[in-house]
């Protein structure tokens, strides 16, 4: 039941950069999958690539709360040939 409540709570929170990955920026979450565990981190990116990972919150980072950020992970469910 608790897992379902968590899924329901986060189901509406999907991140879409909508082209902003080309501009660059930074995202912060209390749950980033880095070095094999979930931990607080800021993920900086520019031109579609990760440029840095900081283990603290950067002042310019968009706060994603407790959403799980998984830098470098590819969504295998995307259909490339569509």
Secondary structure as GFF3:
##gff-version 3
##sequence-region A 1 82
A	DSSP	alpha_helix	2	10	.	.	.	ID=ss1
A	DSSP	three_ten_helix	20	22	.	.	.	ID=ss2
A	DSSP	beta_strand	25	34	.	.	.	ID=ss3
A	DSSP	beta_strand	37	46	.	.	.	ID=ss4
A	DSSP	beta_strand	49	54	.	.	.	ID=ss5
A	DSSP	beta_strand	62	63	.	.	.	ID=ss6
A	DSSP	beta_strand	68	69	.	.	.	ID=ss7
###
